Amino acid sequence: MKRVTGIGGIFFKARDPQGMRAWYKNHLGIDVQEWGGAAFSWAGEDGKPAPGTTIWSISRMEAENYMPSTAPFMINYRVADLEALLAALRAEGCNVLGDGEASEFGKFGWVLDPEGNKVELWEPPPGQ
């Protein structure tokens, strides 16, 4: 079974999200949008656009979507088959959080790594 197929997003906590977003925009040239992040388009080995994006976002320190982890970040990994992967992780004794969720953006599931960092797993909608 193929597990992780790429990075879907990188999410940071910040005490001053507006200030952090401005710093990254001003000093690193990241095109931070009104929603608080940026979308990096993918390219193939030939340099031509490929389907997919990696999301980069900064949110407030108290953001609940990072819980129960206390880490200041969360990485979202693209996966091919979320349900099968969550079942495999459970069978391997991993700390899978809940049963996952589905939305118009795809299917999401979460697991804690051995140091308590929350890892988000994302199966994109068909065609993405």
C-alpha positions, 0 to 999 in steps of 0.5 A, spaced: 500 500 500 502 506 498 502 511 504 504 518 503 505 521 496 507 528 498 506 534 502 499 537 502 501 543 507 505 546 512 501 550 518 504 554 523 502 557 530 504 564 532 503 569 537 502 574 532 499 571 526 499 578 522 506 580 524 508 573 522 505 573 515 507 580 514 515 578 515 514 572 511 511 576 505 516 582 506 522 578 507 521 571 503 516 574 498 511 569 500 504 571 497 500 571 503 493 571 501 487 574 506 485 567 508 492 567 512 496 563 507 499 561 500 498 556 495 504 553 492 503 550 485 507 543 483 511 542 477 513 536 474 520 534 473 520 537 466 518 544 470 511 544 467 505 545 471 503 539 475 496 537 478 496 539 486 498 545 491 502 545 497 498 550 502 502 554 507 499 557 513 500 561 519 494 561 525 493 563 532 497 560 537 490 557 540 488 554 534 484 548 536 486 544 530 493 543 532 490 539 539 492 535 542 499 537 540 503 542 543 508 543 537 508 550 534 506 546 527 503 541 523 504 538 517 499 535 512 501 529 508 497 527 502 495 520 502 492 515 496 487 511 501 486 515 507 481 509 510 486 504 508 492 507 511 488 509 518 486 502 519 494 500 518 496 505 523 491 502 528 493 495 526 501 497 527 499 500 534 499 508 532 495 513 536 490 515 531 485 520 533 478 519 531 475 516 525 477 522 520 473 527 516 470 528 509 469 535 506 469 538 499 476 539 500 477 531 501 478 526 506 482 528 513 485 523 518 490 525 524 495 521 528 500 523 533 507 521 532 512 518 538 513 525 540 506 527 540 506 532 534 499 531 530 500 529 523 494 531 518 493 525 513 489 528 507 486 524 501 485 529 496 478 529 492 478 525 485 482 529 480 487 533 484 
